């Protein structure tokens, strides 16, 4: 949400703000150590039922902005990104999110009869520091959960202006849910990270 003024008249006011998640290594400096890319959006998809806004980015991902926690809680990579055009997104009647990115139409939704939830023992990541013990619980709901769960840890770093490095480590691979449909992973060895569920 933003603030727009037309001929001195306020036509929109800021309600909630979320910072773009894509590092901008070309513009990082001593005075701007955390510069991020501009986040221009053609059309975000608002889903009142889940209190969410689904927002595509030129970095090749689509993000779920949770309006209750005012944070980006999920993301999905659609393509390699950077330089992709600004694109529209919509929510279908069954809750499936559709977006165009890099010339491809993507549809994101649940498998019929299957639900997957990821929860954390410390849900507000602003309160997590290196060395804290953290437990992630993946819950698969189905009449008979099948398949496996993999957790990955991706770390981004900017060693010098214009250079963006990333490293992905698999924390847990092909774990089978227990009889309650859960996979539980705990550790206290957390570098600054981003967690994705595959």
N, C-alpha and C positions, 0 to 999 in steps of 0.2 A: 504494500500500500504506500502511497506517496502523497506529496503535497503539491498541488497544482494551483497556479494563479493565472487568471486571464483578465487583462485590463484592470488589474487591481482587485478583482473579485476572487475570493477563495471559493474554488469549485470542488475541492476534494481535500480531506485532511488525513493525516497519518493516524492509523488505528493501531496497527502492529507492524513491527519491522523485523526482518530476518536478513542477515548479511549473506551476500553471495559466497558460496562454498569453494569457488575455484581460485586457487592461488594465481597471482599475476606476477610472475618472476621478472618480466621486462620492466616493471615499475616499482619493484621493491628496492628500498634504499635504507640508509640509516634513519632517515626521517619518516619513511613509510615501510617499516619492517613486515607488516602484515597485509600489504596491498592485495586486493582480490579483484578479479575481473568484473566489469560491469555486467549486471544481470538484467538484460532486456527481455521482456516476455511479450509475445504476440497476444496469446490468450491463455490464462491459467484456468485450470478446471477446478471449480469450487464444489466440494461435496459436503453439504450441510449434515448429512446423516452420520458422517465420520468426523465432523469438525476439522476437515482437512482441505488444503489447497494443493493440487498436484501441479508442479511447476517444472517445465523443461528448461534446460540450459544449453548454451552453445558448447559446454564441455562434454556433451554427448550423454549426459545422464538426465533422468527425470527424478525430482525430489518430492517427497511428501512433507508438507509443512503442517505440522500438528498445531492447530490454533489454541488448543487448551494449554499445552506446555510452551507455546511460541518457540518451537525448535524444529529443525529438520530431523525427522525420526526414521526415515527410510529413503533409500535411493536405489535406482536400477540403471545400469549402464546399457545404453541403446546402441552406441557406436563409439569410435575413437574420439570424436569430438574436436573442439576448437575450430572455429571458423564455420560451424554449421549455422544455417539461417535461423532466425527467430520463428517459432512455429506455434500453431494452435494446439490446444488439448481440450478434450471434452470428456464428460462422464456419461456412460450409457445407462439405460434404465435398470440394468442389473448390477450397476456399480463398477463395471469394467471401465478402465481409463484408456482412452485412445489418444495417441499423439503422433505427429509427423516429426521426424528428425533425420537429417541427412538423406532425404528423399525416400525414406521407408516409413510405412505405417506400422506402429506397434500397438498392441492391445495388451493391457495388464490387468489381471484379475485373479480370482481364486480358481483352483481346480474344483470341479463339481464335487461336493461332499467332503472336501478337505480344507482344513484351516490350519494355518501356521502362525504362531505368535512367538516373539522374542522378548523376554523381559530381563531386567537387570536388577541386581541387589542394590545398586545405586543408580536409579533411573535418571537423575539430573547429572549429566556428564561434567557440568561445571564444578561439581563437588569431588570429582575423581582426580587424584594425583598419583604420580608414579610411586609404587610401593603399596598402594591400597589393595586390599583383598576384594575381588569382584567376582560375582557369580552370575553367569548368563544361563538362562533356562529357555530352551526351545520346546514348545508344546505343539504337538501335531494332533489335531482332532479329526477323527474319522471313525467309522464303525470298526475298522481293523487297520490301524496305521501300518503302512509298509514303506519301504525305501529307507534312505539314510540321510543324515544331517552332516554338513560340513561348515565349519566356521573359519573365516579368513580374517586376517589382520593386515590392513594396508596403512603404511606410514609414508607420508609425503615430506620432502625436505627441499629447501632451496639453498644449496651450498654457495651459490654466487648469483648475482643478477643475471637473468636470462636463462637460468638452468633450473629445471624442475625434475627432481628424481622421485621415484616411488619404489617401494619394496613391499611385496605381499608375502605373508607367511601363513601357512595353513596351521591353525591352532588345533583343530579337531577334524579328522577326516573319516567320512563314511561311518559315523556313529549310528547305531541302531536305537531307536526310541525304546524306552522300557514299557512295561505293561500299561502305564498311565499315559503313554504317548509322549514322554518327556526325555530330553537329553540335557544334562546339567554339566556345565563346564565352569571350573573355578581356578583362579590364579591370582597371584599378587605381583606378577612380572609384567606390568603394563607400561610400555612406552607410550608417548602421545600417539593415538591411533584412531582409525575409523574401522568399525566392525561391519561386515556384511554377511548376510545369511544366504547361502546358496541352496 
